[in-house]
Amino acid sequence: MNPEASAPQTRPPQGPRRGRWALWVAAAGALGGVFMLYAQPGFLVMLVDQLWSCF
């Protein structure tokens, strides 16, 4: 008998796949946050005014 043939199949590590999934969730959250800020034009005008007052 071949001992390698009866060895159980192992799954690849899930670390890189979970990390990639976490990056996609973080990117989607960031894009959603930016969209929410653009939905409130008053906040955006205030933010730009504060930015330009630094110069």
N, CA, C and O of each residue as an XYZ file, in Angstrom:
220
protein
N       0.825     -1.200      0.000
C       0.000      0.000      0.000
C       0.867      1.261      0.000
O       1.971      1.296      0.543
N       0.331      2.254     -0.613
C       1.013      3.537     -0.690
C       0.501      4.417      0.447
O      -0.679      4.769      0.448
N       1.340      4.787      1.415
C       0.860      5.588      2.564
C       0.419      6.986      2.153
O      -0.430      7.579      2.818
N       0.971      7.521      1.079
C       0.581      8.861      0.643
C      -0.822      8.881      0.048
O      -1.504      9.903      0.118
N      -1.257      7.784     -0.526
C      -2.576      7.734     -1.153
C      -3.696      7.741     -0.123
O      -4.797      8.214     -0.406
N      -3.420      7.213      1.086
C      -4.477      7.146      2.087
C      -4.492      8.372      3.001
O      -5.349      8.472      3.879
N      -3.572      9.292      2.811
C      -3.534     10.489      3.645
C      -4.738     11.372      3.330
O      -5.092     11.545      2.164
N      -5.366     11.929      4.359
C      -6.526     12.801      4.105
C      -6.109     14.087      3.402
O      -5.009     14.598      3.614
N      -6.981     14.588      2.583
C      -6.719     15.839      1.871
C      -6.862     17.001      2.842
O      -7.838     17.072      3.588
N      -5.906     17.901      2.835
C      -5.969     19.068      3.715
C      -6.387     20.274      2.899
O      -6.088     20.379      1.709
N      -7.078     21.174      3.559
C      -7.524     22.403      2.900
C      -6.419     23.438      2.997
O      -5.648     23.424      3.957
N      -6.325     24.332      2.030
C      -5.315     25.395      2.118
C      -5.648     26.338      3.267
O      -6.810     26.438      3.659
N      -4.663     27.026      3.809
C      -4.931     27.958      4.915
C      -5.894     29.057      4.487
O      -5.861     29.520      3.347
N      -6.754     29.469      5.417
C      -7.781     30.459      5.121
C      -7.315     31.886      5.414
O      -8.068     32.830      5.172
N      -6.119     32.066      5.918
C      -5.634     33.395      6.285
C      -5.655     34.401      5.137
O      -6.263     35.462      5.280
N      -5.014     34.109      4.007
C      -5.013     35.092      2.911
C      -6.409     35.373      2.372
O      -6.709     36.508      2.001
N      -7.263     34.363      2.323
C      -8.616     34.576      1.804
C      -9.402     35.484      2.748
O     -10.138     36.363      2.301
N      -9.244     35.269      4.053
C      -9.949     36.124      5.023
C      -9.422     37.550      4.984
O     -10.186     38.506      5.117
N      -8.116     37.688      4.801
C      -7.531     39.026      4.704
C      -8.047     39.773      3.489
O      -8.337     40.967      3.556
N      -8.158     39.056      2.374
C      -8.679     39.688      1.160
C     -10.133     40.091      1.357
O     -10.547     41.170      0.933
N     -10.913     39.216      2.007
C     -12.315     39.524      2.289
C     -12.418     40.756      3.188
O     -13.273     41.613      2.970
N     -11.562     40.846      4.184
C     -11.577     42.000      5.091
C     -11.228     43.288      4.345
O     -11.801     44.341      4.625
N     -10.293     43.208      3.398
C      -9.958     44.397      2.616
C     -11.137     44.851      1.758
O     -11.401     46.049      1.652
N     -11.848     43.901      1.145
C     -13.015     44.262      0.338
C     -14.097     44.895      1.208
O     -14.728     45.867      0.791
N     -14.320     44.367      2.399
C     -15.334     44.932      3.299
C     -14.919     46.337      3.731
O     -15.757     47.238      3.783
N     -13.641     46.533      4.040
C     -13.163     47.858      4.443
C     -13.282     48.857      3.289
O     -13.665     50.007      3.504
N     -12.959     48.426      2.070
C     -13.068     49.321      0.918
C     -14.521     49.691      0.657
O     -14.824     50.845      0.358
N     -15.424     48.713      0.768
C     -16.849     49.003      0.567
C     -17.359     49.948      1.651
O     -18.162     50.837      1.369
N     -16.902     49.764      2.877
C     -17.293     50.665      3.962
C     -16.786     52.083      3.734
O     -17.507     53.050      3.980
N     -15.550     52.208      3.265
C     -15.002     53.534      2.991
C     -15.768     54.217      1.866
O     -16.076     55.406      1.951
N     -16.075     53.465      0.811
C     -16.849     54.051     -0.291
C     -18.253     54.444      0.165
O     -18.772     55.483     -0.242
N     -18.859     53.625      0.999
C     -20.174     53.970      1.542
C     -20.113     55.226      2.400
O     -21.015     56.063      2.354
N     -19.042     55.353      3.186
C     -18.884     56.552      4.015
C     -18.709     57.810      3.182
O     -19.277     58.854      3.504
N     -17.933     57.718      2.123
C     -17.745     58.868      1.228
C     -19.073     59.234      0.566
O     -19.402     60.413      0.432
N     -19.829     58.223      0.155
C     -21.135     58.500     -0.444
C     -22.055     59.200      0.556
O     -22.774     60.128      0.187
N     -22.038     58.769      1.805
C     -22.881     59.404      2.823
C     -22.471     60.868      3.034
O     -23.325     61.725      3.259
N     -21.168     61.152      2.962
C     -20.728     62.536      3.119
C     -21.168     63.395      1.937
O     -21.552     64.550      2.122
N     -21.117     62.851      0.741
C     -21.560     63.611     -0.430
C     -23.069     63.805     -0.437
O     -23.569     64.710     -1.105
N     -23.796     62.982      0.288
C     -25.251     63.140      0.369
C     -25.626     64.310      1.277
O     -26.777     64.747      1.274
N     -24.668     64.824      2.057
C     -24.913     65.969      2.935
C     -24.046     67.137      2.457
O     -22.927     67.311      2.940
N     -24.549     67.932      1.522
C     -23.705     68.989      0.936
C     -23.276     70.055      1.946
O     -22.200     70.634      1.796
N     -24.079     70.325      2.960
C     -23.701     71.321      3.960
C     -22.438     70.914      4.704
O     -21.573     71.749      4.967
N     -22.331     69.654      5.039
C     -21.138     69.161      5.716
C     -19.919     69.277      4.814
O     -18.832     69.642      5.262
N     -20.110     68.966      3.551
C     -18.996     69.025      2.606
C     -18.511     70.467      2.419
O     -17.306     70.705      2.337
N     -19.439     71.429      2.350
C     -19.057     72.839      2.212
C     -18.287     73.287      3.451
O     -17.285     73.994      3.338
N     -18.748     72.880      4.630
C     -18.049     73.236      5.862
C     -16.644     72.629      5.881
O     -15.690     73.283      6.303
N     -16.520     71.399      5.431
C     -15.228     70.731      5.411
C     -14.260     71.429      4.459
O     -13.088     71.606      4.789
N     -14.737     71.822      3.291
C     -13.896     72.520      2.324
C     -13.512     73.897      2.845
O     -12.372     74.324      2.662
N     -14.436     74.598      3.489
C     -14.132     75.907      4.057
C     -13.037     75.787      5.129
O     -12.138     76.625      5.191
N     -13.110     74.760      5.960
C     -12.070     74.566      6.975
C     -10.738     74.230      6.345
O      -9.694     74.676      6.821
N     -10.760     73.446      5.275
C      -9.526     73.093      4.586
C      -8.871     74.340      3.987
O      -7.664     74.537      4.129
N      -9.675     75.191      3.311
C      -9.104     76.371      2.677
C      -8.672     77.416      3.697
O      -7.809     78.239      3.392
N      -9.246     77.409      4.900
C      -8.827     78.390      5.902
C      -7.428     78.088      6.430
O      -6.801     78.948      7.049
N      -6.937     76.882      6.191
C      -5.578     76.539      6.609
C      -4.531     77.221      5.746
O      -3.387     77.377      6.173
N      -4.904     77.630      4.541
C      -3.940     78.235      3.621
C      -4.061     79.698      3.718
O      -3.343     80.424      3.030
